[in-house]
Amino acid sequence: MKYLLDTCTVSDYLRGVDSVVKRLQKSKPSEVAISAVTAMELHYGAARRQSPKLTASVEAFLADITILNFDADAAEHAGFLRANMETKGRTIALADCQIAGSALAHSLALVTNDRDLKRVPGLKVVDWRTGR
């Protein structure tokens, strides 16, 4: 496995953002995963919108991707990361911290366009929207 997809990347895919769709379609299933935290955010978004079409899209996406549990190792990385960032005067949303902790725990590049996540020390970030 190489990549952990952030929620914004999955949302781009579901909305049909061309560069993200093409990049994900080129990837082997064994190369990509999402965090259980991202799965929760996707379920939340679909439930909040109460859109049968979005719910079906989310369910189909989740059925075909590896979902990594938020385990003790990811929790340790997330806790250290959040404390480290706060001591530098930077805040990070809890879910973002958990997703970043999962990427760090599994030594995966995080695919995101979230500026906050691009500032996380030691986290390899790639943006499939821009190709960087």
Stockholm file with secondary structure:
# STOCKHOLM 1.0

chainA/1-132         MKYLLDTCTVSDYLRGVDSVVKRLQKSKPSEVAISAVTAMELHYGAARRQSPKLTASVEAFLADITILNFDADAAEHAGFLRANMETKGRTIALADCQIAGSALAHSLALVTNDRDLKRVPGLKVVDWRTGR
#=GR chainA/1-132 SS CCEEECHHHHHHHHHTCHHHHHHHHHSCGGGEEEEHHHHHHHHHHHHHHTCHHHHHHHHHHHHTSEEECCCHHHHHHHHHHHHHHHHTTCCCCHHHHHHHHHHHHTTCEEECCCHHHHTCTTCCEECTTTTC
#=GC SS_cons         CCEEECHHHHHHHHHTCHHHHHHHHHSCGGGEEEEHHHHHHHHHHHHHHTCHHHHHHHHHHHHTSEEECCCHHHHHHHHHHHHHHHHTTCCCCHHHHHHHHHHHHTTCEEECCCHHHHTCTTCCEECTTTTC
//
